[in-house]
Amino acid sequence: MQRFGKAARLKTPEEFGEVRRRGTAARAGVIAVAVLPSAQQRLGIAISRRVGNAVERNRIKRVVRDFFRRHRGLFPEGDCVVIPAAGAGGRSNDDIRAGIEKALNLLAKKLEHNRRQPG
């Protein structure tokens, strides 16, 4: 199993903001994923208090980190930020995983479309 060490994390508010401002994003249900191409693959989780209480937010973060570790190949190369929306706290772990996977598929299509567009 791969680790989720410090080198694989987005840490500062500036890094998160840069991905959200300049990156490409896709939403599937209660999960949004934004990516900004870069030399390394890193993950950040931006989760609001509106999502649920601390127990629910921590559970979602564990599910997202575990999904990243197990399915790193699904994530595009670059800095990724996963953003669960309000209502994600009441979803099952399987629903969260399915939402991440669907958002990543939509994001891959968007990135491919952007690569084909000139200029």
C-alpha positions as CSV (number, residue, x, y, z in Angstrom):
1,M,0.0,0.0,0.0
2,Q,1.3,3.5,-0.9
3,R,1.7,6.0,1.8
4,F,0.2,9.5,1.9
5,G,3.3,11.3,3.2
6,K,4.1,15.0,3.4
7,A,5.4,15.2,-0.1
8,A,2.0,14.0,-1.5
9,R,0.0,16.8,0.4
10,L,-1.0,20.3,-0.4
11,K,-0.2,22.2,2.9
12,T,-0.6,25.9,2.7
13,P,-3.7,28.0,2.0
14,E,-1.8,29.6,-0.9
15,E,-1.4,26.2,-2.6
16,F,-5.1,25.4,-2.2
17,G,-6.1,28.8,-3.5
18,E,-3.8,28.5,-6.5
19,V,-5.4,25.2,-7.5
20,R,-9.0,26.6,-7.1
21,R,-8.2,29.8,-8.9
22,R,-6.1,28.6,-11.9
23,G,-7.1,24.9,-12.0
24,T,-9.7,23.0,-13.9
25,A,-12.6,21.6,-11.9
26,A,-15.4,19.0,-12.2
27,R,-18.3,18.2,-9.8
28,A,-20.2,15.0,-9.4
29,G,-22.9,15.0,-6.8
30,V,-21.6,16.3,-3.5
31,I,-17.9,16.0,-4.6
32,A,-15.9,18.4,-6.6
33,V,-12.3,17.9,-7.7
34,A,-10.0,20.7,-9.0
35,V,-6.6,20.1,-10.6
36,L,-3.7,22.3,-11.6
37,P,-1.0,20.5,-13.6
38,S,2.4,20.4,-12.0
39,A,5.5,18.2,-11.9
40,Q,4.3,16.1,-8.9
41,Q,1.0,14.5,-7.8
42,R,-0.3,16.0,-4.6
43,L,-3.7,16.0,-2.8
44,G,-5.5,18.5,-0.7
45,I,-8.9,18.2,0.9
46,A,-10.9,21.4,1.5
47,I,-13.8,20.5,3.7
48,S,-16.2,23.1,5.3
49,R,-18.0,22.9,8.6
50,R,-21.2,22.9,6.6
51,V,-20.5,19.4,5.5
52,G,-21.1,18.0,8.9
53,N,-19.8,17.7,12.4
54,A,-16.1,16.9,13.2
55,V,-16.7,13.1,13.1
56,E,-18.3,13.2,9.7
57,R,-15.6,15.6,8.3
58,N,-12.8,13.4,9.5
59,R,-14.5,10.2,8.1
60,I,-14.8,11.9,4.7
61,K,-11.1,12.9,4.8
62,R,-10.1,9.3,5.7
63,V,-12.1,8.0,2.8
64,V,-10.6,10.5,0.3
65,R,-7.1,9.9,1.5
66,D,-7.6,6.1,1.3
67,F,-9.1,6.5,-2.2
68,F,-6.0,8.6,-3.3
69,R,-3.6,5.9,-1.9
70,R,-5.4,3.0,-3.6
71,H,-6.3,4.7,-6.9
72,R,-3.5,7.1,-7.6
73,G,-3.6,6.3,-11.3
74,L,-7.1,7.8,-11.6
75,F,-5.8,11.2,-10.4
76,P,-4.3,13.5,-13.0
77,E,-0.7,14.5,-12.7
78,G,-0.6,17.7,-10.7
79,D,-2.0,19.3,-7.6
80,C,-5.6,18.0,-6.8
81,V,-8.1,19.5,-4.3
82,V,-11.1,17.4,-3.4
83,I,-14.0,19.6,-2.1
84,P,-17.0,17.8,-0.5
85,A,-20.1,19.9,-0.5
86,A,-22.7,20.3,2.2
87,G,-24.6,17.1,2.5
88,A,-21.6,14.9,2.0
89,G,-21.6,14.1,5.7
90,G,-24.8,12.1,5.4
91,R,-23.5,10.0,2.5
92,S,-22.0,6.5,2.8
93,N,-18.4,5.8,2.2
94,D,-19.3,4.0,-1.1
95,D,-21.2,7.1,-2.2
96,I,-18.2,9.3,-1.5
97,R,-15.9,7.0,-3.4
98,A,-18.2,6.8,-6.3
99,G,-18.5,10.6,-6.4
100,I,-14.7,11.0,-6.4
101,E,-14.4,8.5,-9.2
102,K,-17.1,10.1,-11.3
103,A,-15.7,13.6,-10.7
104,L,-12.2,12.4,-11.8
105,N,-13.7,10.9,-14.9
106,L,-15.4,14.1,-15.8
107,L,-12.2,16.0,-15.0
108,A,-10.2,13.7,-17.3
109,K,-12.6,14.5,-20.1
110,K,-12.4,18.2,-19.5
111,L,-8.6,18.1,-19.5
112,E,-8.5,16.1,-22.7
113,H,-10.9,18.5,-24.3
114,N,-8.7,21.5,-23.2
115,R,-5.6,19.8,-24.6
116,R,-7.3,19.4,-28.0
117,Q,-8.4,23.0,-28.2
118,P,-5.8,25.3,-29.8
119,G,-4.6,28.4,-28.0
